[in-house]
Amino acid sequence: MAIPVEMPKMSDTMEEGVLVAWLVEEGQRVSAGDVIAQVETDKATMDLEVYDDGVLLKKVVQEGESVPIGGLIAVLGEEGEDISEILARYSGKQEAAAEQGTSEAAPAEATAPQAKPAQVGDGAPVPAMTAGDGAEARIKASPLARKLAKEYGLDLRTIQGTGPEGRIVRRDIEAALARQRPPAEVVTPTPEAAPVPTSATPAELPYEAVPITPMRRTIARRLAQSKFTAPHFYLTVDVDVEKAVAFRQQLNELAEAQGRPRISFNDLITKACALALRQHPEINASYLEQEGEIRRWKEIHIGVAVALEEGLVTPVIRNADQKGLGQIAEETRALAEKARQRKLQPQEMEGATFTTSNLGMYGIEEFTAIINPPNACILAIGAIREVPVVKNGMIVPGKRMRLTLSCDHRVVDGATGARFLKTVQQYLEEPLNLLL
């Protein structure tokens, strides 16, 4: 019996995945637990395992294509087995989802007047869509392909799709543009489109189309939801970090002597925040409207934002208040390296009760961060500045750093956030307390 292989839900925020690479070929026999492909989720690139034995009868999607959760990726079975019923069943589901997702953005195409081959560019025949029983024929095309076709005045009925189930995708539009040879055929752009020469090749397009990755789509959705749902307010404090800089130097001399990882300033702040959260549990909380409650978490898990080319991920240091600076440094380095290699597992990025974001290494002195839901707060960390300061009535050189706390006003009031930030400041200005 043929077995469908569907896109699984690999993280709590995942809505779709991109098939990065196939690791097996059609006709190859696999066993339960074998990895057949790699999938890029909104947080990491992960292995796709199969749960049954059989032969890989068909790869339904190509490398680089996105598939929603529950969408068909491949079909397993025995050699020669009929899989048409599975393909038809999932094709119907995908078409229904596409209709629902693009009904407002892309109106239905007009019925093809004749069922005869059309000619494109160099005269290569392309099957035209036909109407059956008087109903309009629905042309299978991605939203981006429709947008490009409209912009360059291309008739989708004259383009052969190379995507799943014959769907027209971006590369098909680009191929059609490349085949056009002026002045043999001139296509006038639609009134809504900018007047771009129809003979343009993909390299001559007036922009670079960058596909939205699952990670970027999730970042956009979650942070937009946070910014426009949670009423943010911001508190900033200027911290004297002269003692903390000297303290870190002493610790790193010991770490180097013992062959242990160096401690970063971010590690000091992670520890300071963890200890401050223990004293101010109202900050270590989440607002859950559907449940009608505010949850104050009993454990302290600090999410540390790590910048990747395609977005941010937040690996989590669990029970950070119970760990020493050396252990925090080791875990942070290991998780950051896994994040850059896209090897983080979902459980390593979930469950943060508070988050920090550091742009100080880029010379940013001060910024405000958007709260990482469902946290109630996030701390933005600026660069260490060497500035003149007044001590005992005299101007002397000093080292300062600005910290900005973004708070969800549904959970945290101004005075509550100020007390927490004051405690973080005290830990950093008297760093020996981090060891107690």
C-alpha positions, 0 to 999 in steps of 0.5 A: 500500500502506497504511503504519503510522506507529509511535511511535519510540524518541526517547531511550535511556530512553523507553518511551512518548510522549504525542502533544501536537499533530497538525500535519496533518489527515486527507486531507492529503498528506505527503512523507518528512521532513515533521513530522506531529505533536509527541510528548512523551517522558520528556525533551523535546517532539520532532517526529515525522517520516514516512519515506514519501510518502502521504496521512494516511488516519487519525489513530489516537490523539488529542491528549494520549494516550500510545502505547508504543514501536512503537504505532500513531499513524497510517496513510499510504497512497493515498485510498480504500485499505483500512486495516482489516488494519493497524488490526486487527493493531495493535489485537491487539498493543495489547490483548495489551500491555494484558492483560499490563500490567494482569492483576494490577491489573484482573481480567477483567470479568464476562460481560454477561448480555444483549446489549441496550442499557443505560440510563445517567443520563439514559436515553441508550442505550449498547451493552452488551458481549456474550459470544461462544461462551461466552467472557467479553467483555473490556471495553476500559478504561484502568487509571484508568477502571477505578479510577474506575468501581470507586470510584463503583460504575459498571458499565463495560458501561453506558459508551460508550468514546471512546478508541482502538478504543472504549476507555473512558477517564477522560473517559467516567467523568466524563461518566457521573458528570455524567449521573447525576441523584439521586434517580432512580438511586442507585448504592452504592459497592463495599465497598472504595471510600470512601462518596462521593456517586454524584451527584458531578460531576468538579469535586466529586471529593475529589481531583485526578487528575494523569496521570503524564507520561512524564518523571515515570514515567521519573524514578520508575523510574530514581531508584527503581532507583538508590536501591534498587540502588546503595548510597548514602553521603554526604560533606559539606564546608563550603566557604569561598567568600569568595574565590570570590564576589569572583572571580566578581564580577571575572569578571562585570565583564569579561563585562559589558564584553565583552557576554558572559553572566554567570558563575554560581556553578554555572559555577564549581562545574562547572569545579571538578568537571571539573578534580577529576575529571581528578585523580580518574578513579575518580569519573568512572566507572560500575558495569555489573553485566551486563558485569561491569566498572567503566568509568572514562570517559576524557572528562569530561561534566558533567550539570547538573540543570535543574528543570522543572514536571514534573520534572528534566532533565540537559543535559550540558556535554561535555568540561567540563575542556577549556572555559573558564568563559565557554564553560561559562556560555554552554553552560549558559544555552543548554541550560537555556533549551532545557530550559525550552522542552522543545526539548532533543535526546536527544544533549544529555541523554545521556552524562553521567559526573558530575552536579551538582544545585543548590538553593541558589537556593531557600535550601536550605543542605544536601541529599542527591541521588540518583545519576543512573544510570549515574553513580557520584556526584552533587554536591548544592550548597547556598546561600551563607550569611553566617555568623560564622567564626573566623580567626586567633583572631577571629570575623569575617563569612564566606561558606560553602557546603555541598557533599554528594557522594552516592557509589555504594559499589560504585564509590567508597570513602569515602576516594576520595570524600573526596579528590575532594571535598577537591580541589573544595573547594581549587579553590573556596577558591583560584579562580584555579586554575580558570584554569590 
